[in-house]
Amino acid sequence: MSINEVIMSASGACKLIDSLHSYCFSSRQSKSQVCCLREQVEKKNGELKLLRQRISRSDSQVRKLKEKLDELKRISFPYLNSLLSQDCETPQLNPVMEPLSWMLGTWLSDPPGDGTFPTMKPFQYLEEVHISHVGQPMLNFSFNAFHPDTRKPMHRECGFIRLKPDTNKVAFISAQNTGLVEVEEGEVNGQELSIASHSIARMSFAKKPHVEQITRKFRLNSDGKLEQTVSMATTTQPMTQHLHITYKKVTP
């Protein structure tokens, strides 16, 4: 029960008690009626006492919460405070990353992506992509895929994109929820990025067949949409296209 509800209930109880007192002491009432009304008054007095106790406990909880908030305000977290500050300015893109600025933003699949591979049934998926920066000489990314019908989470990966200063050489560092961690390297040319796996590591209990090589291509098409094509080779299959998806930008 909220404090307001407790106060309203207590107020109503007080009014009822006042009216009952007035009624009890009226000369027109019989003795039996007076006794009955006194019982009701005592009951309401008990309810009022409980309501007052609840108000007291609620006041105590509010005081404790306020003390915790005041304590948190006294603690200094410079980086966190800068993230939470409403007046915080968006950092400028590091000049090193300018050749990849066309990838920045939040992107949503449009239409759903297509997945194929010789060892699995063809499938479709939705995907949300965040590519951002914090002023460092790198981009931060996350790819979150969902089932197109149930919206159940599917493949996920996150990591960083780095660009070697004064070159077009790019490194794509990715950690995936399948237990795969990889570094892909390649080149950016205009609004197209082509990369291939440089090193792959996996958890000890990863399912077989194991991925042995991955290639990706990102490009910004003439409609301003971002396209991604992923191919891979496993211990049982040669290099084959696995995913193709197109995204529309929803935020800068």
FENSUL-V112301 format. One record per pair of residues at least 12 apart in sequence whose C-alpha atoms are under 8 Angstrom apart, sorted by sequence separation. I is the first residue (numbers start at 1). J is the second residue. D is the distance in whole Angstrom. If there is no record, write none. Layout:
i = {I:I}
j = {J:J}
d = {D:D}
This chain:
i = {112:113:129:130:143:144:160:161:171:172:184:185:200:216:217:229:230:231:24:112:113:129:130:143:144:159:160:171:172:184:185:200:216:217:229:230:24:112:113:129:142:143:159:160:171:183:184:216:229:230:112:128:129:142:143:159:170:171:182:183:184:215:216:228:229:127:128:142:158:159:169:170:182:183:197:214:215:228:229:20:109:127:128:141:142:157:158:169:170:182:183:196:197:214:215:227:228:20:108:109:127:140:141:157:158:169:170:182:196:197:214:227:228:108:109:126:127:140:141:157:168:169:181:182:196:213:214:227:21:108:125:126:140:141:156:157:168:180:181:195:196:212:213:226:227:20:107:108:125:126:139:140:155:156:168:180:181:194:195:211:212:213:225:226:106:107:125:126:138:139:155:180:194:195:211:212:225:226:106:107:124:125:138:139:155:172:179:180:194:211:212:225:226:17:106:124:138:171:179:193:194:210:211:224:225:105:106:137:138:170:192:193:209:210:214:104:105:137:192:193:209:213:17:104:105:179:192:209:17:103:104:178:191:192:191:184:13:184:13:14:13:112:10:93:97:10:93:94:96:97:9:10:92:93:94:95:97:91:92:93:94:7:90:91:94:6:6:7:6:3:3:97:97:96:96:96:99:96:100:99:102:99:100:103:102:107:118:103:117:117:116:117:116:115:116:115:114:115:113:114:113:114:113:112:113:111:112:110:111:109:110:111:109:110:109:110:108:109:107:108:107:108:107:108:106:107:105:106:107:105:106:105:106:105:104}
j = {124:125:141:142:155:156:172:173:183:184:196:197:212:228:229:241:242:243:37:125:126:142:143:156:157:172:173:184:185:197:198:213:229:230:242:243:38:126:127:143:156:157:173:174:185:197:198:230:243:244:127:143:144:157:158:174:185:186:197:198:199:230:231:243:244:143:144:158:174:175:185:186:198:199:213:230:231:244:245:37:126:144:145:158:159:174:175:186:187:199:200:213:214:231:232:244:245:38:126:127:145:158:159:175:176:187:188:200:214:215:232:245:246:127:128:145:146:159:160:176:187:188:200:201:215:232:233:246:41:128:145:146:160:161:176:177:188:200:201:215:216:232:233:246:247:41:128:129:146:147:160:161:176:177:189:201:202:215:216:232:233:234:246:247:128:129:147:148:160:161:177:202:216:217:233:234:247:248:129:130:147:148:161:162:178:195:202:203:217:234:235:248:249:41:130:148:162:195:203:217:218:234:235:248:249:130:131:162:163:195:217:218:234:235:239:130:131:163:218:219:235:239:44:131:132:206:219:236:45:131:132:206:219:220:220:214:44:215:47:48:48:148:48:133:137:51:134:135:137:138:51:52:134:135:136:137:139:134:135:136:137:51:134:135:138:51:54:55:55:55:58:162:163:163:164:165:168:166:188:188:191:190:191:220:220:226:237:226:240:241:241:242:242:242:243:243:243:244:243:244:244:245:245:245:246:245:246:245:246:245:246:247:246:247:247:248:247:248:247:248:248:249:249:250:249:250:249:250:251:250:251:251:252:252:252}
d = {6:5:7:5:8:5:6:6:7:5:5:6:7:7:5:7:6:7:6:5:6:6:7:6:7:8:5:6:6:4:6:8:6:7:8:5:7:5:8:5:7:5:5:7:4:6:5:5:6:6:8:6:6:6:6:5:6:7:7:5:7:6:6:8:4:7:5:4:6:6:7:5:8:5:6:7:5:6:7:7:6:5:6:6:7:6:6:6:5:6:7:8:5:6:6:7:5:8:8:5:4:8:5:5:7:5:7:4:6:6:4:6:6:6:7:5:6:6:6:4:5:7:6:6:4:5:7:4:8:5:6:5:5:8:6:6:5:7:5:6:6:8:5:6:6:7:6:6:6:6:6:6:8:6:7:6:6:8:5:7:6:7:7:5:7:5:5:6:7:5:7:5:6:6:6:5:6:7:6:6:7:5:6:7:7:8:5:7:5:4:6:5:8:6:5:7:5:8:5:6:7:5:7:8:7:6:6:7:7:8:7:5:6:6:8:8:5:8:6:6:6:8:7:5:6:6:4:6:8:7:6:7:6:7:6:8:6:8:8:7:6:7:6:7:6:6:8:5:6:6:8:8:8:5:6:8:8:6:6:8:5:8:8:5:8:6:7:8:7:6:7:8:6:7:8:6:8:8:8:7:7:7:8:8:7:8:8:8:7:7:7:6:5:6:6:5:6:7:7:5:6:6:4:7:7:8:8:8:7:7:6:8:6:5:4:6:5:6:5:5:5:7:4:7:6:6:7:6:7:7:5:6:7:4:7}
